[in-house]
Amino acid sequence: LTDADVEAVTREVLLRKKPSTVPDIEEMLEQNSGEVARHLRGTKIGDRPEDRRDRAGDYPLLPTRRRFWEACFQTADAAGTHSQLRSQLRIIHDSLHALADRDLGAAIPASDLFNALAPSLVNTGVLLNEINTRIQKLDDGTDAGRLRRDLCGLVFLIGKLPRETGVDLGVRANATSLADLVIDDVVKDSGPFRSHVAQLLEALASSGTLMKVGDEFRLQTTEGAEWDRRYRERRGVLQQNEVEVSARRDHLFGQHVQAVLAEVKLSHGEAKLRRTLTMHPGGEPPQPGGDHVSVWLRDGWSCAEREVVADARRLGQDDPTLHVYLPKKSADDLKARLIDAEAARQVLDHYGIPTTPEGNEARESMESRQRTAEATRDEIVREVIHAAKVLQSGGNELFGDALRDKVETGAKASLARLFPRFDEGDHRAWEIAVRRAKDGSDEPFKVVGWDSPTEDHPVAKEVLSTLGAGARGSDIQKALKAAPYGWGQDAVDAALLALHRSGHIRATKNGQPIAVGSLDQGSIKAAEFRPEKVRLTTKERITLRGLFEQVSITTRSGEEELKAPAFLDALAALAVNAGGAAPLPPPPDTKLVEDLGRLTGTEQLGALLQKKADLETQIGAWKALAERAAARRPAWEAAVAFRGHAEGLPVSDETGAELDAIVAQRSLLADTDNITPLASKLGTALRQELTAQHAALTAAVAAAESQLAADATWLKLAADIQADICRAVGLKAPAPLSIADDKALRRTLDQQPLSGWQSALDAVPQRVANALTEAARRLNDDDQRKLTTTVAVRRGTLADESAVREWLAEHEKKLTEAVTKGPVIVS
């Protein structure tokens, strides 16, 4: 059933009236409508116009109390056990039975719901048994005792109602609301009863049964009382700590003001640059300059309003600072709520997350106390913020509906004061100018309305002024985005790109120059910029590219500065190859190359142009020497090697003195080539000697082979055995000589020098003797060697004498045949 269905059934079953009594009920309710309407006034379940339609049908259950019951059913009875029609009928029936004999005007008190639900709520764990026991013990049989019980029961139910935004009904367990809910006669004057209720509640709070938080009352358990004791202890400490309270208050003011500043969206100029407001709390004025509008925040707790006005006037009409003054309002209440909220927070932090139902109840109560204090505290802060005064430097007060409006009005005026030169570089098309400058446009600033030379634009002028002798891109951007300029990053970057393209400045990254056209917006921050002292024409750049090409350094347009170090490195390498250790002449003097290498940028390029003739002369000379060295070095190396192999030959003495003279005079690269004839002479003599040695050894080996062929012992061996013995003793004819050129000659001599050829020749007679000795040994071994045969005997069981004879005959035959061939092994 829906709520409407439940209401209809209760009206028809229990609350149905005799038609004759309805006019009397309507008259009574009309006469006492003031009392009924004041019940739970200001809450979401208070008196409504539509209640007049059903008030007679619902009586003696007042509409506000029906709605209160429904809300309590949804929260305290989440399982829905008592939300069922039968349960509601029973609860209303019991309440009607209790007041059936009373006069017209009697009403069902809302506390009847707690009395009916309490046992079940204890069973489900919603209501702690300790709390229920304390509530029930309050009923000592007197009217006051029953009222105390009913009031505490309602405090419990109200404490279970949600407080979250959007679902909060606004019902609070204060003296007014509790009296509204327990009044059981709407005809009587409720004033004395309400006073009595207030006195009972105060007495319950004094006895520790209830806990008063502001004007609200809460139930507390034994553990809750311990939490409350801790809370009061922390509150007492905080009341004595004015420094911490002041810090908390300042932090709150700062948070709320910062939230207001965050709502202000400042858009500046045609470029629509986003500007920011920065809050500056404290007694000292903010530092001038920067790229933001400073909002100097002070309050009536720390200074007087006249001091703020005096400071604003002192700073003058040109200062961009905004002055916000928060008046001292509700100071005592704010302090109390600050202390309440902070004390509750400290208690919650101290006890942490409880593990018992009593602990959870105490924590929920403390969290509720904290939320209540914070809500009241924040409301006071909002009132203070709303009453804030805002002044422009110079003393002019700003007006508006709220702090945000006042600050926004003042901030727009402050921007003009903070950035007086902003208009000189303000334009919406700077982003396009960046692309044009990057692409190499001759007039990159035309899109921002500038037809004069790029370097004459105010932004470009300030870029050149700011970089001075040199500066990082990020520093230039920071300086020109701040006061007094306030220019956008696109404007500053477009100027840097255009000036780099035009040669007014040079850029490097990690010490390496950035070629013209290679600088982009993303690399500006990390780049280093310096002004160019020298500017080159297109013709001069073409000349430089031609100079670089002479040492095989290919350079594209715009890469002259980038390739200049490579050109100088190539010159240094050329100088190294043009000389060296003896017999090469000393390397040529490279002082000019070193001096040029100490320069950078266009200054270096200008110096290269000035020394172009000298450099070209050096390139020609060093190239010739390097080529001559490359050509003569193989001949020199061959001559030195041949000299070592020719030791003892007449030619060694004939050429040695000449080679020593070349080393002493370092004349290997002289105009006359003296080394090639000497290397040729040495090579010729070595070839002749090597050829003679080869022929002698060949003849000696041939004679040795003839000697062996005439020997009777040698002839008894097979040809393959003879060959094997000759290889073993090293008796073989030498291989054909490979001495066609100097490389082959050196290789042959390195493998076997001349002295080795003579040793081989001297060893031939001994090798012949060794061959004959080996031949005789092999013949003797062949005569002594016999064939060994293995004979396997048959194994088995011999049953009788006949079997034995048969076995012996069989193996006698096998062994006799085998022994004729040599020794026999029986297995």
C-alpha positions in Angstrom: 0.0 0.0 0.0 1.1 3.5 -0.7 1.2 6.2 2.0 -2.1 7.6 0.7 -3.7 4.1 0.9 -2.5 3.7 4.5 -3.9 7.1 5.4 -7.3 6.2 3.8 -7.5 2.9 5.6 -6.7 4.4 9.0 -9.3 7.1 8.5 -12.0 4.5 7.5 -11.1 1.9 10.1 -10.0 3.8 13.2 -10.5 7.5 12.8 -14.0 7.5 11.2 -16.3 10.0 12.8 -20.0 10.2 13.2 -21.4 12.7 10.6 -23.0 14.6 13.5 -19.7 15.2 15.2 -17.8 16.5 12.3 -19.1 20.1 12.6 -18.1 20.3 16.2 -14.6 18.9 15.4 -14.2 21.4 12.5 -15.3 24.3 14.8 -12.9 23.2 17.5 -10.0 22.9 15.1 -10.8 26.3 13.5 -11.0 28.0 16.8 -7.6 26.6 17.8 -6.0 26.8 14.4 -3.3 29.1 15.7 -2.0 26.5 18.2 -2.1 23.8 15.5 -0.4 25.9 12.9 2.5 26.8 15.2 3.5 23.1 15.6 6.9 22.5 13.8 6.6 25.8 12.1 9.6 26.5 9.8 10.1 22.8 9.0 9.2 20.8 5.9 6.5 18.9 7.8 4.9 21.9 9.4 1.3 23.2 8.8 0.2 23.1 5.1 -2.9 24.6 3.4 -4.1 21.2 2.3 -4.3 20.0 5.9 -7.7 21.8 6.3 -9.2 19.1 3.9 -8.2 16.2 6.1 -7.8 17.6 9.6 -11.3 16.5 10.8 -10.9 13.1 9.3 -7.4 12.6 10.9 -8.3 14.0 14.3 -7.1 13.3 17.0 -3.9 12.6 15.0 -2.8 16.1 13.9 -1.4 16.3 10.3 2.0 17.5 11.4 2.3 14.5 13.7 1.2 12.1 11.0 4.0 13.4 8.7 6.4 13.2 11.6 5.5 9.6 12.2 5.9 8.7 8.5 9.4 10.2 8.6 10.3 8.3 11.7 9.0 5.1 10.2 11.4 5.5 7.2 14.5 6.1 9.3 14.1 4.3 12.7 12.2 1.4 11.2 14.3 0.8 8.0 13.2 -2.9 7.9 9.6 -1.8 7.5 8.3 -4.1 10.3 6.1 -1.4 11.8 5.4 0.5 8.6 2.9 -2.2 7.6 -0.7 -1.3 7.8 -1.5 -3.7 10.7 1.2 -2.2 12.8 0.2 1.4 12.2 -3.4 0.5 12.9 -2.3 -1.1 16.2 -0.3 2.0 17.2 -3.1 4.4 16.4 -5.6 2.1 18.1 -3.6 2.1 21.3 -3.2 5.8 21.2 -7.0 6.3 20.7 -7.8 3.9 23.6 -5.6 6.1 25.9 -7.6 9.3 25.2 -11.0 8.0 24.2 -12.6 9.3 27.4 -11.1 12.8 27.2 -12.9 16.0 26.1 -12.8 17.3 22.5 -9.5 19.0 21.9 -7.3 16.1 23.1 -4.6 15.0 20.6 -2.4 12.0 20.2 1.1 13.0 21.3 3.9 12.1 18.8 5.7 10.3 21.6 3.3 7.4 21.4 5.2 6.2 18.4 8.4 5.7 20.4 6.6 4.0 23.2 5.1 1.5 20.6 8.4 1.0 18.6 10.9 0.9 21.5 11.0 -2.9 22.2 11.3 -3.8 18.5 14.0 -1.1 17.9 16.0 -2.6 20.8 15.8 -6.0 19.2 16.9 -4.7 15.8 19.8 -2.8 17.3 18.5 0.6 16.2 18.0 1.6 19.9 20.7 0.7 22.4 19.3 -1.2 25.4 21.2 1.1 27.7 19.4 4.1 26.3 16.0 2.5 26.3 16.5 1.4 29.9 17.4 4.9 30.9 14.4 6.3 29.1 12.0 3.9 30.6 13.3 4.4 34.1 12.3 8.1 33.8 8.7 7.0 34.1 8.2 6.9 37.9 4.4 6.7 37.6 3.8 10.5 37.8 2.8 12.8 35.0 6.2 14.5 35.1 7.9 11.1 34.9 5.8 10.0 31.9 6.5 13.4 30.2 10.3 13.0 30.8 10.1 9.6 29.2 8.1 10.9 26.3 10.5 13.8 25.7 13.6 11.6 25.7 11.9 9.2 23.3 11.2 12.0 20.9 14.8 13.2 21.2 15.9 9.8 20.1 13.5 9.7 17.1 14.5 13.2 16.0 18.1 12.3 16.3 17.5 9.5 13.7 16.1 11.9 11.1 18.5 12.7 8.2 20.4 16.0 8.2 21.9 15.8 4.7 21.2 18.6 2.3 18.1 17.9 0.3 16.5 15.4 2.7 16.8 17.4 6.0 13.2 18.1 7.3 14.4 20.8 9.5 13.1 19.2 12.7 15.4 19.8 15.7 15.2 18.4 19.2 14.9 21.8 20.9 12.4 22.8 23.5 10.0 24.4 21.1 9.7 21.4 18.7 9.6 18.9 21.5 6.7 20.8 23.1 4.9 21.0 19.7 5.1 17.2 19.5 3.9 16.3 23.1 1.1 18.8 23.5 -2.0 16.5 24.0 -4.7 19.2 24.2 -4.9 22.0 21.6 -7.7 23.8 23.4 -5.8 24.6 26.5 -3.3 27.5 26.7 0.0 25.8 25.8 2.3 28.5 27.4 2.6 27.1 30.8 3.0 23.6 29.4 5.8 24.8 27.1 7.6 26.4 30.0 7.2 23.2 32.0 8.7 21.2 29.1 11.7 23.6 28.9 12.3 23.2 32.6 12.2 19.4 32.4 14.6 19.4 29.5 17.1 21.6 31.4 16.8 19.3 34.4 17.4 16.2 32.2 20.5 17.9 30.8 21.8 18.8 34.2 21.4 15.2 35.4 23.3 13.9 32.4 20.4 12.1 30.8 20.4 14.5 28.0 23.2 16.6 26.5 22.6 20.1 25.3 24.3 21.3 22.2 23.3 24.9 21.4 19.5 24.9 21.8 19.3 21.2 20.9 19.1 18.1 23.2 20.7 14.7 22.6 20.6 11.4 24.4 23.9 10.1 25.7 25.1 6.7 26.9 27.8 6.2 29.6 30.4 6.1 26.8 28.7 9.2 25.3 29.1 10.9 28.6 32.8 10.2 28.5 33.0 11.7 25.0 31.1 14.7 26.3 33.5 15.1 29.2 36.4 15.0 26.8 34.7 17.5 24.5 34.1 20.0 27.4 37.7 19.5 28.4 39.0 20.4 24.9 36.6 23.3 24.7 38.0 24.7 27.9 41.5 24.4 26.6 40.6 26.1 23.4 38.9 29.0 25.1 42.2 29.8 26.8 44.2 29.5 23.5 43.4 32.8 21.7 46.2 32.2 19.2 44.7 29.0 17.9 41.2 30.5 17.8 42.6 33.4 15.8 44.4 31.2 13.4 41.2 29.1 12.8 39.2 32.3 12.3 41.8 33.7 9.8 41.9 30.4 8.0 38.1 30.4 7.7 38.0 33.9 6.4 40.7 33.1 3.9 38.9 30.0 2.6 35.6 31.9 2.1 37.3 34.9 0.5 39.4 32.7 -1.8 36.2 30.9 -2.9 34.7 34.2 -3.8 37.9 35.2 -5.7 37.8 31.9 -7.6 34.3 32.9 -8.9 35.6 36.1 -10.5 36.6 35.4 -14.1 38.8 38.3 -15.5 39.3 38.6 -19.3 41.7 41.3 -20.4 41.8 43.2 -23.7 41.2 42.1 -27.2 43.5 39.1 -26.6 41.1 38.0 -23.8 43.9 37.0 -21.6 42.9 35.2 -18.4 43.9 37.3 -15.3 44.0 36.0 -11.7 43.3 37.4 -8.3 45.7 36.5 -5.5 44.6 36.8 -1.9 47.2 38.4 0.4 46.3 38.2 4.1 48.2 39.9 6.9 49.4 43.3 8.1 52.1 43.8 5.5 51.2 45.1 2.0 51.7 42.8 -1.0 54.8 43.1 -3.1 54.2 45.3 -6.2 54.4 43.9 -9.7 53.8 40.4 -10.9 51.2 39.2 -13.3 48.2 39.1 -10.9 45.9 41.6 -9.0 46.6 41.4 -5.2 43.6 41.4 -2.9 44.8 42.5 0.5 42.6 40.9 3.1 42.2 42.2 6.7 39.5 42.0 9.3 38.1 43.9 12.3 39.7 41.3 14.7 43.2 42.3 13.7 42.9 46.0 12.7 40.5 49.0 12.6 38.7 50.0 9.4 40.4 53.4 9.5 43.8 51.7 9.2 42.6 49.9 6.0 41.4 53.2 4.6 44.6 54.9 5.5 46.7 52.2 3.8 44.6 52.4 0.6 45.0 56.2 0.4 48.8 55.9 1.1 49.4 53.5 -1.8 47.9 56.0 -4.2 45.8 56.0 -7.4 48.3 54.1 -9.5 48.6 51.1 -7.2 46.5 48.1 -8.4 45.9 46.5 -5.0 42.4 45.8 -3.8 41.7 46.2 -0.1 39.1 43.9 1.5 38.0 44.6 5.1 35.8 42.2 7.0 33.9 44.0 9.8 33.8 42.5 13.3 30.4 41.0 13.6 29.0 38.4 16.0 32.4 38.0 17.4 31.5 36.0 20.5 29.1 33.7 18.7 31.8 33.1 16.0 34.4 32.3 18.6 32.0 29.9 20.4 31.1 28.0 17.3 34.8 27.9 16.2 35.7 26.4 19.5 32.7 24.0 19.4 33.6 22.7 16.0 37.3 22.3 16.7 36.7 20.6 20.1 34.4 18.1 18.4 36.9 17.5 15.7 39.7 16.8 18.3 37.4 14.4 20.2 36.6 12.5 17.0 40.3 12.3 16.2 41.1 11.2 19.7 38.7 8.3 19.8 38.9 7.2 16.2 36.4 4.7 14.8 34.6 2.8 17.6 33.9 -0.9 17.5 30.9 -1.0 19.9 27.3 0.1 19.4 27.7 2.5 22.3 30.8 4.0 20.8 29.1 4.4 17.4 26.2 6.2 19.1 28.6 8.5 20.9 30.5 9.2 17.6 27.2 9.9 15.7 26.3 12.3 18.5 29.6 14.1 18.4 29.6 14.3 14.6 26.1 15.8 14.8 27.5 18.3 17.3 30.4 19.1 14.9 28.1 19.6 11.9 25.8 21.8 13.9 28.6 24.0 15.1 30.2 24.2 11.6 26.9 25.1 10.0 26.3 28.0 12.5 30.0 29.0 12.3 29.9 29.1 8.4 26.6 31.1 8.5 28.2 33.8 10.7 31.3 33.8 8.4 29.0 34.3 5.3 27.3 37.2 7.0 30.7 38.8 7.7 31.8 38.2 4.1 28.6 39.7 2.8 29.2 42.8 4.9 32.8 43.2 3.7 34.1 46.5 2.4 36.2 46.8 -0.7 38.5 49.7 -1.5 40.6 50.6 -4.5 44.1 51.9 -3.7 43.6 55.7 -3.4 40.7 55.2 -1.0 37.8 54.9 -3.3 35.2 52.4 -1.9 33.5 49.9 -4.3 29.9 49.0 -4.1 27.9 46.0 -5.2 25.3 43.4 -4.1 27.9 40.9 -2.9 31.7 40.7 -2.3 32.1 39.1 -5.7 30.5 42.0 -7.5 32.6 44.5 -5.6 35.9 42.6 -6.3 35.1 42.1 -9.9 34.4 45.8 -10.4 37.6 46.8 -8.7 39.7 44.1 -10.4 38.9 45.5 -13.9 40.1 48.9 -12.8 43.2 47.4 -11.2 44.2 45.7 -14.4 44.7 49.1 -16.1 46.9 50.1 -13.2 48.8 46.9 -13.1 49.6 46.8 -16.8 49.8 50.3 -18.1 51.7 49.2 -21.3 49.3 46.3 -22.1 47.5 48.2 -24.9 50.8 48.5 -26.9 50.9 44.7 -27.4 47.2 43.8 -27.2 45.7 42.1 -30.2 43.6 39.0 -30.9 45.8 37.8 -33.8 49.1 37.1 -32.0 48.6 33.4 -32.5 48.6 33.9 -36.2 51.7 36.1 -35.9 53.5 33.2 -34.2 52.8 30.9 -37.2 53.9 33.6 -39.7 57.1 34.2 -37.8 57.9 30.5 -37.6 57.2 30.1 -41.4 59.6 33.0 -42.2 57.2 35.7 -43.3 58.8 39.0 -44.2 56.0 40.8 -42.4 55.0 38.5 -39.5 53.4 41.4 -37.5 51.1 42.6 -40.3 48.2 40.6 -38.9 48.4 42.6 -35.7 48.3 45.9 -37.6 52.0 46.6 -37.8 53.5 47.6 -41.2 56.9 49.0 -40.0 60.0 46.9 -39.4 59.5 44.1 -37.0 62.2 45.2 -34.7 60.5 48.6 -34.2 57.3 47.0 -32.7 56.9 47.9 -29.0 56.9 44.2 -28.0 60.0 43.4 -30.1 61.8 46.5 -28.7 61.1 45.3 -25.1 62.2 41.8 -26.0 65.6 43.2 -27.2 65.8 45.4 -24.1 64.9 42.6 -21.7 67.4 40.0 -23.0 70.3 42.4 -22.6 73.5 40.6 -23.1 71.7 37.3 -22.9 68.7 35.6 -21.2 66.7 32.4 -21.2 63.5 32.3 -23.1 61.4 31.5 -19.9 62.9 34.6 -18.2 62.0 36.8 -21.1 58.4 35.5 -21.1 58.1 35.9 -17.4 59.3 39.5 -17.4 57.1 40.6 -20.3 54.0 38.8 -19.0 54.3 40.6 -15.7 53.7 44.3 -14.8 53.9 46.8 -16.4 53.4 44.9 -19.7 51.1 42.0 -19.1 51.5 40.8 -22.7 50.4 37.4 -23.7 52.8 34.6 -24.3 51.9 34.5 -28.0 53.0 38.1 -28.3 56.3 37.6 -26.7 57.0 34.3 -28.6 56.0 35.9 -31.9 58.6 38.6 -31.3 61.3 36.1 -30.4 60.7 34.0 -33.4 60.6 37.0 -35.8 63.8 38.5 -34.4 65.5 35.2 -34.6 64.4 34.8 -38.2 65.6 38.3 -39.1 69.0 37.8 -37.5 68.6 40.3 -34.7 69.1 37.6 -32.0 70.6 34.2 -31.9 69.4 31.2 -30.0 71.2 28.2 -28.5 70.0 25.1 -26.6 72.4 23.0 -24.5 75.2 25.1 -26.0 74.3 24.3 -29.6 73.1 27.0 -31.9 69.5 26.7 -33.2 69.4 27.2 -36.9 67.2 29.9 -38.4 63.8 28.3 -39.0 64.4 25.5 -36.5 63.2 27.5 -33.5 59.6 26.8 -32.6 57.3 28.0 -29.8 57.7 24.8 -27.8 61.5 25.2 -27.5 61.5 28.9 -26.6 61.4 28.4 -22.8 64.6 26.3 -22.7 66.5 28.3 -25.3 69.2 30.9 -24.5 68.9 34.2 -26.5 71.6 36.8 -27.2 71.6 39.9 -29.4 73.5 39.6 -32.7 76.3 42.2 -33.1 76.8 41.3 -36.8 74.1 40.9 -39.4 74.9 39.1 -42.7 73.4 39.7 -46.1 72.2 37.0 -48.3 75.2 37.3 -50.6 77.6 36.9 -47.6 75.8 33.8 -46.4 76.1 32.3 -49.9 79.9 33.1 -49.8 80.1 31.2 -46.5 78.3 28.2 -47.8 80.8 28.1 -50.7 83.7 28.3 -48.2 82.3 25.4 -46.1 81.9 23.3 -49.3 85.7 23.4 -49.8 86.1 21.0 -46.9 83.0 19.0 -47.9 80.6 20.6 -45.4 77.3 20.9 -47.2 75.2 23.7 -45.8 71.6 24.7 -46.5 70.3 28.3 -46.3 70.0 29.4 -42.7 72.4 26.7 -41.4 75.5 28.8 -41.6 75.8 29.4 -37.9 75.0 25.8 -37.2 77.6 24.4 -39.6 80.4 26.9 -38.8 81.8 24.7 -35.9 81.8 21.7 -38.2 83.8 23.7 -40.8 86.4 24.6 -38.2 86.6 21.0 -37.0 87.2 19.9 -40.6 90.0 22.4 -40.9 91.6 21.2 -37.7 91.4 17.6 -38.9 92.9 18.6 -42.2 95.8 20.2 -40.4 96.4 17.0 -38.4 96.7 15.0 -41.7 99.1 17.6 -43.2 101.9 16.7 -40.7 102.8 14.6 -37.8 105.7 12.7 -36.2 109.0 12.3 -38.1 109.6 11.7 -40.9 106.5 13.9 -41.5 106.9 17.6 -41.0 105.3 19.2 -37.9 101.5 19.9 -38.2 100.8 23.4 -39.6 99.9 26.2 -37.2 96.1 26.3 -36.4 96.0 29.4 -34.3 93.7 31.1 -36.7 91.3 28.2 -36.6 91.4 28.2 -32.7 90.7 31.9 -32.5 87.7 31.6 -34.8 86.4 28.7 -32.7 86.2 30.9 -29.7 83.6 33.1 -31.4 80.0 32.2 -31.7 76.9 33.1 -33.8 77.0 35.7 -36.5 80.1 37.2 -34.9 81.9 34.0 -35.8 80.4 34.1 -39.3 81.6 37.7 -39.8 85.2 36.7 -38.7 85.1 33.8 -41.2 84.3 36.2 -44.0 87.1 38.5 -43.0 89.6 35.6 -43.0 88.2 34.0 -46.0 91.4 34.5 -48.2 93.7 33.2 -45.5 91.4 30.2 -44.8 91.3 29.3 -48.5 95.1 29.5 -48.7 95.4 27.2 -45.7 92.8 24.8 -47.1 94.8 24.5 -50.4 98.1 24.0 -48.8 96.9 21.6 -46.1 95.0 19.6 -48.6 98.1 19.2 -50.8 100.2 18.1 -47.8 97.6 15.7 -46.6 97.2 14.1 -50.1 101.1 13.9 -50.4 101.3 12.2 -47.0 98.6 9.7 -47.9 100.5 8.9 -51.1 104.0 8.6 -49.6 103.2 6.9 -46.3 102.9 3.4 -47.9 106.3 3.7 -49.6 107.9 4.9 -46.3 106.4 2.0 -44.4 107.6 -0.5 -47.1 111.1 1.0 -47.1 111.4 0.7 -43.3 110.2 -2.9 -43.4 112.5 -3.8 -46.3 115.4 -2.2 -44.5 114.9 -4.6 -41.5 114.8 -7.7 -43.8 117.8 -6.6 -45.8 120.1 -6.4 -42.9 123.5 -7.9 -43.9 123.0 -7.2 -47.5 125.0 -4.5 -49.3 121.9 -2.6 -50.2 121.1 -2.1 -46.5 124.2 0.1 -46.1 123.6 1.9 -49.4 120.0 3.0 -48.4 120.2 3.2 -44.6 121.9 6.6 -44.5 119.3 8.1 -46.9 116.4 6.8 -44.8 118.0 8.2 -41.6 118.5 11.6 -43.3 114.8 11.7 -44.2 113.8 11.1 -40.6 116.3 13.7 -39.3 115.2 16.3 -41.8 111.5 15.3 -41.6 111.5 15.6 -45.4 109.0 12.8 -46.3 106.7 15.5 -47.8 109.4 17.4 -49.6 108.7 18.5 -53.2 111.2 15.8 -54.4 110.0 12.2 -53.7 113.1 10.6 -52.3 111.4 7.7 -50.6 109.9 5.8 -53.6 113.3 5.2 -55.3 114.8 3.9 -52.0 111.9 1.6 -51.4 112.2 0.3 -55.0 115.9 -0.3 -54.6 115.5 -2.3 -51.4 112.6 -4.3 -52.9 114.7 -5.2 -56.0 117.7 -6.4 -53.9 115.4 -8.5 -51.6 113.6 -10.1 -54.6 117.0 -11.1 -56.1 118.2 -12.6 -52.8 114.9 -14.3 -52.1 114.9 -15.8 -55.6 118.4 -17.2 -55.2 117.6 -18.7 -51.8 114.4 -20.3 -53.3 116.3 -21.8 -56.2 119.0 -23.2 -53.9 116.5 -24.8 -51.6 114.6 -26.3 -54.5 117.8 -27.8 -55.9 118.8 -29.2 -52.5 115.4 -30.9 -52.0 115.5 -32.4 -55.6 119.0 -33.9 -54.8 117.7 -35.3 -51.6 114.8 -37.0 -53.4 117.3 -38.5 -55.8 119.4 -39.8 -53.0 116.4 -41.5 -51.4 115.3 -43.0 -54.7 118.7 -44.8 -54.9 118.4 -46.3 -51.5 117.4 -50.0 -51.3 115.6 -49.7 -48.0 113.6 -46.7 -49.2 112.4 -48.6 -52.3 110.9 -51.3 -50.2 108.2 -48.8 -49.0 105.0 -48.0 -50.8 104.8 -44.6 -52.4 102.1 -43.3 -50.0 104.3 -44.3 -47.0 107.3 -42.5 -48.6 105.2 -39.4 -49.0 104.1 -39.6 -45.4 107.7 -39.9 -44.1 108.8 -36.9 -46.2 106.0 -34.8 -44.8 106.8 -35.9 -41.3 110.5 -34.9 -41.5 109.9 -31.7 -43.5 111.5 -32.8 -46.7 109.6 -31.0 -49.4 110.2 -28.5 -52.2 109.3 -24.8 -51.3 106.1 -23.3 -52.7 106.4 -20.8 -55.6 107.4 -17.3 -54.5 104.7 -14.5 -54.2 106.8 -11.3 -54.7 105.1 -9.5 -57.5 104.5 -6.2 -55.6 105.8 -4.7 -52.4 102.8 -5.9 -50.3 103.4 -9.5 -51.5 107.1 -9.2 -50.9 106.6 -7.9 -47.3 104.1 -10.7 -46.6 106.5 -13.4 -47.9 109.4 -12.0 -45.9 107.3 -11.6 -42.7 106.3 -15.3 -43.0 109.9 -16.5 -43.6 112.8 -14.0 -43.5 116.0 -14.5 -45.5 117.7 -16.2 -42.5 115.0 -18.8 -42.4 115.6 -19.8 -46.0 119.3 -20.5 -45.2 118.3 -22.6 -42.2 116.0 -24.6 -44.3 118.7 -25.2 -46.9 121.2 -26.3 -44.2 118.7 -28.8 -42.7 118.2 -30.8 -45.9 121.0 -33.4 -45.3 119.7 -34.1 -41.8 116.2 -34.5 -43.0 117.3 -37.1 -45.6 119.0 -39.1 -42.8 115.8 -38.8 -40.7 113.7 -40.1 -43.6 115.9 -43.2 -44.1 115.9 -43.9 -40.3 112.1 -43.8 -40.3 111.9 -46.1 -43.3 114.1 -48.7 -41.7 112.0 -48.6 -38.5 108.8 -49.1 -40.3 110.2 -52.1 -42.3 111.3 -53.8 -39.1 107.9 -53.3 -37.5 106.2 -54.9 -40.4 108.3 -58.1 -40.1 107.6 -58.5 -36.4 103.9 -57.9 -36.4 101.5 -61.0 -36.4 97.8 -61.3 -36.8 96.0 -61.9 -33.5 92.7 -63.9 -33.7 89.9 -64.1 -31.1 88.0 -67.3 -30.8 84.8 -67.5 -28.7 83.9 -70.9 -27.1 80.4 -72.2 -27.1 78.9 -72.3 -23.6 76.3 -74.8 -22.3 75.8 -78.0 -20.3 77.5 -81.2 -21.3 75.3 -84.1 -20.2 77.6 -87.0 -20.8 81.1 -88.2 -22.0 80.0 -88.3 -25.6 78.9 -84.6 -25.4 82.3 -83.8 -23.9 84.2 -85.4 -26.8 82.0 -83.7 -29.4 82.6 -80.3 -27.8 86.4 -80.8 -27.7 86.5 -81.8 -31.3 84.6 -78.8 -32.4 86.9 -76.3 -30.6 90.1 -78.1 -31.5 89.3 -77.5 -35.1 88.6 -73.8 -34.5 91.7 -73.2 -32.5 94.0 -75.1 -34.8 92.9 -73.1 -37.8 93.2 -69.8 -36.0 96.7 -70.4 -34.5 98.2 -70.8 -38.0 97.5 -67.0 -38.5 99.0 -65.9 -35.3 98.3 -65.7 -31.6 94.8 -66.7 -30.5 92.7 -65.2 -27.7 90.1 -67.4 -26.2 86.9 -65.7 -25.0 
